[in-house]
Each structure stands twice: as C-alpha cells, then as structure tokens.
C-alpha cells in the first residue's frame, strides 16, 4: 500500500488511466470481432466498416494502449481478411 501522499495520488491517477486504456482496448477488440464475424456473410459491409476500425486501432496506438507495430499488424490482418 502507498504510504506517502504523492504515492496515493499516483495510484489514483494510474487507476483512472487504466480505466481509459481498458475501455479503448475493449472497443478495439469488439470492432475487430464484429468485422471478423460480418466478413463471413457480407464482405461489402465489412469493407465499409474498415475505416472506423482503423481509426479505433490507430487511436489506441496513438495513446500507447498498444504498440505501433501491433496496430499495423491488426490493420493488415483486417484488410487481408476483407479482400
């Protein structure tokens, strides 16, 4: 447990950041799963969803929720899946 006041404050901040990061990561995973599910039935609809998925993935990489190459790999796999 944190003892000093600054350590307690740092814990509060890190919990707040974790909540934002978790929600961003969850949104990213949901959109990826949605595209993977839709591509089996309607590829045209999946292609329409790609730009929004790319935006969510890029935002996660920009905010350091995932690494840059991880984002590039996810985007590449989604693009290949919809071809």
PyMOL CGO cylinders between C-alpha atoms (Angstrom):
from pymol import cmd
from pymol.cgo import CYLINDER

trace = [
    CYLINDER, 0.00, 0.00, 0.00, 1.21, 3.51, -0.74, 0.3, 1, 1, 1, 1, 1, 1,
    CYLINDER, 1.21, 3.51, -0.74, 2.26, 5.46, 2.29, 0.3, 1, 1, 1, 1, 1, 1,
    CYLINDER, 2.26, 5.46, 2.29, 3.18, 8.94, 1.10, 0.3, 1, 1, 1, 1, 1, 1,
    CYLINDER, 3.18, 8.94, 1.10, 0.62, 11.38, -0.21, 0.3, 1, 1, 1, 1, 1, 1,
    CYLINDER, 0.62, 11.38, -0.21, 2.24, 11.51, -3.65, 0.3, 1, 1, 1, 1, 1, 1,
    CYLINDER, 2.24, 11.51, -3.65, 2.19, 7.71, -3.92, 0.3, 1, 1, 1, 1, 1, 1,
    CYLINDER, 2.19, 7.71, -3.92, -1.51, 7.65, -3.08, 0.3, 1, 1, 1, 1, 1, 1,
    CYLINDER, -1.51, 7.65, -3.08, -2.15, 10.28, -5.72, 0.3, 1, 1, 1, 1, 1, 1,
    CYLINDER, -2.15, 10.28, -5.72, -0.14, 8.29, -8.27, 0.3, 1, 1, 1, 1, 1, 1,
    CYLINDER, -0.14, 8.29, -8.27, -2.25, 5.20, -7.56, 0.3, 1, 1, 1, 1, 1, 1,
    CYLINDER, -2.25, 5.20, -7.56, -5.45, 7.18, -8.18, 0.3, 1, 1, 1, 1, 1, 1,
    CYLINDER, -5.45, 7.18, -8.18, -4.06, 8.51, -11.44, 0.3, 1, 1, 1, 1, 1, 1,
    CYLINDER, -4.06, 8.51, -11.44, -2.92, 5.11, -12.63, 0.3, 1, 1, 1, 1, 1, 1,
    CYLINDER, -2.92, 5.11, -12.63, -6.34, 3.59, -11.89, 0.3, 1, 1, 1, 1, 1, 1,
    CYLINDER, -6.34, 3.59, -11.89, -8.01, 6.36, -13.88, 0.3, 1, 1, 1, 1, 1, 1,
    CYLINDER, -8.01, 6.36, -13.88, -5.61, 5.81, -16.81, 0.3, 1, 1, 1, 1, 1, 1,
    CYLINDER, -5.61, 5.81, -16.81, -6.19, 2.05, -16.61, 0.3, 1, 1, 1, 1, 1, 1,
    CYLINDER, -6.19, 2.05, -16.61, -9.94, 2.59, -16.95, 0.3, 1, 1, 1, 1, 1, 1,
    CYLINDER, -9.94, 2.59, -16.95, -9.46, 4.67, -20.10, 0.3, 1, 1, 1, 1, 1, 1,
    CYLINDER, -9.46, 4.67, -20.10, -6.97, 2.20, -21.55, 0.3, 1, 1, 1, 1, 1, 1,
    CYLINDER, -6.97, 2.20, -21.55, -9.21, -0.77, -20.81, 0.3, 1, 1, 1, 1, 1, 1,
    CYLINDER, -9.21, -0.77, -20.81, -12.21, 0.86, -22.48, 0.3, 1, 1, 1, 1, 1, 1,
    CYLINDER, -12.21, 0.86, -22.48, -10.14, 1.76, -25.55, 0.3, 1, 1, 1, 1, 1, 1,
    CYLINDER, -10.14, 1.76, -25.55, -8.76, -1.78, -25.80, 0.3, 1, 1, 1, 1, 1, 1,
    CYLINDER, -8.76, -1.78, -25.80, -12.23, -3.29, -25.35, 0.3, 1, 1, 1, 1, 1, 1,
    CYLINDER, -12.23, -3.29, -25.35, -13.66, -1.08, -28.11, 0.3, 1, 1, 1, 1, 1, 1,
    CYLINDER, -13.66, -1.08, -28.11, -10.82, -2.14, -30.40, 0.3, 1, 1, 1, 1, 1, 1,
    CYLINDER, -10.82, -2.14, -30.40, -11.37, -5.83, -29.72, 0.3, 1, 1, 1, 1, 1, 1,
    CYLINDER, -11.37, -5.83, -29.72, -15.13, -5.52, -30.22, 0.3, 1, 1, 1, 1, 1, 1,
    CYLINDER, -15.13, -5.52, -30.22, -14.82, -3.84, -33.61, 0.3, 1, 1, 1, 1, 1, 1,
    CYLINDER, -14.82, -3.84, -33.61, -12.26, -6.42, -34.76, 0.3, 1, 1, 1, 1, 1, 1,
    CYLINDER, -12.26, -6.42, -34.76, -14.53, -9.30, -33.72, 0.3, 1, 1, 1, 1, 1, 1,
    CYLINDER, -14.53, -9.30, -33.72, -17.52, -7.64, -35.37, 0.3, 1, 1, 1, 1, 1, 1,
    CYLINDER, -17.52, -7.64, -35.37, -15.66, -7.35, -38.69, 0.3, 1, 1, 1, 1, 1, 1,
    CYLINDER, -15.66, -7.35, -38.69, -14.40, -10.93, -38.47, 0.3, 1, 1, 1, 1, 1, 1,
    CYLINDER, -14.40, -10.93, -38.47, -17.99, -12.10, -37.92, 0.3, 1, 1, 1, 1, 1, 1,
    CYLINDER, -17.99, -12.10, -37.92, -19.52, -9.96, -40.68, 0.3, 1, 1, 1, 1, 1, 1,
    CYLINDER, -19.52, -9.96, -40.68, -16.87, -10.87, -43.28, 0.3, 1, 1, 1, 1, 1, 1,
    CYLINDER, -16.87, -10.87, -43.28, -18.17, -14.44, -43.31, 0.3, 1, 1, 1, 1, 1, 1,
    CYLINDER, -18.17, -14.44, -43.31, -21.58, -13.31, -44.55, 0.3, 1, 1, 1, 1, 1, 1,
    CYLINDER, -21.58, -13.31, -44.55, -21.19, -9.91, -46.24, 0.3, 1, 1, 1, 1, 1, 1,
    CYLINDER, -21.19, -9.91, -46.24, -17.75, -8.75, -47.37, 0.3, 1, 1, 1, 1, 1, 1,
    CYLINDER, -17.75, -8.75, -47.37, -19.03, -5.43, -48.75, 0.3, 1, 1, 1, 1, 1, 1,
    CYLINDER, -19.03, -5.43, -48.75, -20.39, -4.46, -45.34, 0.3, 1, 1, 1, 1, 1, 1,
    CYLINDER, -20.39, -4.46, -45.34, -17.10, -5.44, -43.69, 0.3, 1, 1, 1, 1, 1, 1,
    CYLINDER, -17.10, -5.44, -43.69, -15.16, -3.27, -46.15, 0.3, 1, 1, 1, 1, 1, 1,
    CYLINDER, -15.16, -3.27, -46.15, -17.41, -0.32, -45.22, 0.3, 1, 1, 1, 1, 1, 1,
    CYLINDER, -17.41, -0.32, -45.22, -16.56, -0.85, -41.54, 0.3, 1, 1, 1, 1, 1, 1,
    CYLINDER, -16.56, -0.85, -41.54, -12.79, -0.91, -42.10, 0.3, 1, 1, 1, 1, 1, 1,
    CYLINDER, -12.79, -0.91, -42.10, -12.16, 2.87, -41.86, 0.3, 1, 1, 1, 1, 1, 1,
    CYLINDER, -12.16, 2.87, -41.86, -13.85, 3.13, -38.47, 0.3, 1, 1, 1, 1, 1, 1,
    CYLINDER, -13.85, 3.13, -38.47, -11.95, 0.07, -37.24, 0.3, 1, 1, 1, 1, 1, 1,
    CYLINDER, -11.95, 0.07, -37.24, -8.67, 1.56, -38.48, 0.3, 1, 1, 1, 1, 1, 1,
    CYLINDER, -8.67, 1.56, -38.48, -9.46, 4.80, -36.65, 0.3, 1, 1, 1, 1, 1, 1,
    CYLINDER, -9.46, 4.80, -36.65, -10.08, 2.95, -33.38, 0.3, 1, 1, 1, 1, 1, 1,
    CYLINDER, -10.08, 2.95, -33.38, -6.89, 0.90, -33.75, 0.3, 1, 1, 1, 1, 1, 1,
    CYLINDER, -6.89, 0.90, -33.75, -4.84, 4.00, -34.65, 0.3, 1, 1, 1, 1, 1, 1,
    CYLINDER, -4.84, 4.00, -34.65, -6.20, 5.88, -31.65, 0.3, 1, 1, 1, 1, 1, 1,
    CYLINDER, -6.20, 5.88, -31.65, -5.22, 3.00, -29.35, 0.3, 1, 1, 1, 1, 1, 1,
    CYLINDER, -5.22, 3.00, -29.35, -1.70, 3.07, -30.78, 0.3, 1, 1, 1, 1, 1, 1,
    CYLINDER, -1.70, 3.07, -30.78, -1.53, 6.85, -30.53, 0.3, 1, 1, 1, 1, 1, 1,
    CYLINDER, -1.53, 6.85, -30.53, -2.47, 6.72, -26.84, 0.3, 1, 1, 1, 1, 1, 1,
    CYLINDER, -2.47, 6.72, -26.84, 0.09, 3.92, -26.21, 0.3, 1, 1, 1, 1, 1, 1,
    CYLINDER, 0.09, 3.92, -26.21, -2.56, 1.36, -25.31, 0.3, 1, 1, 1, 1, 1, 1,
    CYLINDER, -2.56, 1.36, -25.31, -0.97, -0.92, -27.91, 0.3, 1, 1, 1, 1, 1, 1,
    CYLINDER, -0.97, -0.92, -27.91, 2.32, -0.58, -29.72, 0.3, 1, 1, 1, 1, 1, 1,
    CYLINDER, 2.32, -0.58, -29.72, 2.65, 0.88, -33.20, 0.3, 1, 1, 1, 1, 1, 1,
    CYLINDER, 2.65, 0.88, -33.20, 3.63, -2.39, -34.88, 0.3, 1, 1, 1, 1, 1, 1,
    CYLINDER, 3.63, -2.39, -34.88, 0.82, -4.23, -33.09, 0.3, 1, 1, 1, 1, 1, 1,
    CYLINDER, 0.82, -4.23, -33.09, -1.63, -1.72, -34.57, 0.3, 1, 1, 1, 1, 1, 1,
    CYLINDER, -1.63, -1.72, -34.57, -0.10, -2.13, -38.03, 0.3, 1, 1, 1, 1, 1, 1,
    CYLINDER, -0.10, -2.13, -38.03, -0.38, -5.91, -37.77, 0.3, 1, 1, 1, 1, 1, 1,
    CYLINDER, -0.38, -5.91, -37.77, -4.04, -5.76, -36.70, 0.3, 1, 1, 1, 1, 1, 1,
    CYLINDER, -4.04, -5.76, -36.70, -4.91, -3.38, -39.55, 0.3, 1, 1, 1, 1, 1, 1,
    CYLINDER, -4.91, -3.38, -39.55, -3.04, -5.53, -42.07, 0.3, 1, 1, 1, 1, 1, 1,
    CYLINDER, -3.04, -5.53, -42.07, -4.82, -8.69, -40.99, 0.3, 1, 1, 1, 1, 1, 1,
    CYLINDER, -4.82, -8.69, -40.99, -8.23, -7.00, -41.15, 0.3, 1, 1, 1, 1, 1, 1,
    CYLINDER, -8.23, -7.00, -41.15, -7.50, -5.63, -44.62, 0.3, 1, 1, 1, 1, 1, 1,
    CYLINDER, -7.50, -5.63, -44.62, -6.33, -9.04, -45.84, 0.3, 1, 1, 1, 1, 1, 1,
    CYLINDER, -6.33, -9.04, -45.84, -9.41, -10.69, -44.32, 0.3, 1, 1, 1, 1, 1, 1,
    CYLINDER, -9.41, -10.69, -44.32, -11.80, -8.42, -46.22, 0.3, 1, 1, 1, 1, 1, 1,
    CYLINDER, -11.80, -8.42, -46.22, -10.18, -8.98, -49.64, 0.3, 1, 1, 1, 1, 1, 1,
]
cmd.load_cgo(trace, "trace")
